[in-house]
Amino acid sequence: MDRNVAVIGAQWGDEGKGKIVDLLCESFDVVARYQGGHNAGHTVKFGDKHFALRLIPSGILHANKLCLLGNGMVIDPAALLEEMDKLRALGITIDSNLKISDRAHVILPYHKALDLAREERAGNAKIGTTGRGIGPAYESKIGRYGVRVADLLDEDALKSKIELAAIYRNEAFDVAQIVDAYLDFGRQLADRITNVTLLINEQIRAGKRVMFEGAQGTMLDVDHGTYPFVTSSSTCVGGICTGLGVAPKHIHKVIGVAKAYTTRVGSGPFPTELQDETGEHLRTRGNEFGTVTGRPRRTGWLDLVILRNCAMLNGLDEIAVTKLDVLDDLDEIKVCVDYDDRGTPRYTTVKGWKTSTIGITSYDALPQQAKDYVTFIEDETGAKASIISTGPRREETIVR
């Protein structure tokens, strides 16, 4: 049985992973995030409810699911506490069902200041970060002078690390003020801080089913993405092993999530980008604006080169195709099948279906051209489209 399943972004993020994780959650006992910070947003809608998640796994919306923040994450305690408060205000229970790795690294004020200053200085060469301090926090981790969540419970350790960081940064920060604020964060989070690596492996040994929830997407992986226009963590399936301390043999199935077209936020290469009326149509119809930042996303045709690369890197078993309904109005749909020697996309053109697929829940009910489009994606990636999203809400989904 495929007891433990990974849900991975197959493009540049924003593929709709939150909805897919939420949809599958009922079959799992544990949902674990293994990388990223509060620059990654997941949107979940069902009925008239709308949840925007940044740090907390989508499993928090389901009763009796243990949600874990792994050591591979970087966490802004203020952002986490704010997210918890917002979810509680919406009626979501957050109690012993949320645990935080004591080895996850902490985002501090100087990380955010450095992030913003770098982007400002870079001008047209900027990466397009969210300015939330994610990259600099990972730099501190790799540089071995980072603050870990466990340090929020130890005043002497916290003070010495922040003083050391201040020397590295050569910037004027009130160390005492930062220490006081972050010790307070530690007090508020103390009952959640634990050795998540031991906890998740105990759950696996006990036969519990685990879902590994990725943030961002494969093409933003710090090693395998469009470097340097990437995030600062390992978004691919390998990040699960390092970001949670889980052995590869415990990952039984990998599902890649991909839009029926392509989007990207921020700077960097985007071969199939559309800067015309069709691109604007995809943006408007698909509500392509960042969950966290509200930034308009760049839009373009589906790129099968990227999806094949994702299938290879992650060993995709299945694919979830999202936002199929966004293509409903198009007479023709182009798909990039490869690139020429100059890196220019080569396209094949398929007929549009010109009828609404919104809310369809049966594969057989899809128009034939839409089914042909899905089959084309399956053939090119070698992964079965086990889930097809036909709208933003949980119930607007085909599960095959």
Secondary structure, DSSP 8 states (H G I E B T S, - for coil): ---SEEEEESSSS-SSHHHHHHHHGGG-SEEEE-SB-TT--EEEEETTEEEEESSS-GGGGSTT-EEEE-TTBEE-HHHHHHHHHHHHHTT---STTEEEETTSEE--HHHHHHHHHHHHHHGGG-----SSSHHHHHHHHHTT---BGGGGG-HHHHHHHHHHHHHHHT----HHHHHHHHHHHHHHHGGGEE-HHHHHHHHHHTT--EEEE--S-GGG-TTTSSTTSS-SS--STHHHHHHH---GGG--EEEEEEESSEEE-SSS--TTB--SHHHHHHHHHTT-B-TTT--B-EEE-EEHHHHHHHHHHHT-SEEEEE-GGGGTT-SEEEEEEEE-TTS-EEEEEEE---S--TT---GGGS-HHHHHHHHHHHHHHT-EEEEEE-SSBTTSEEE-
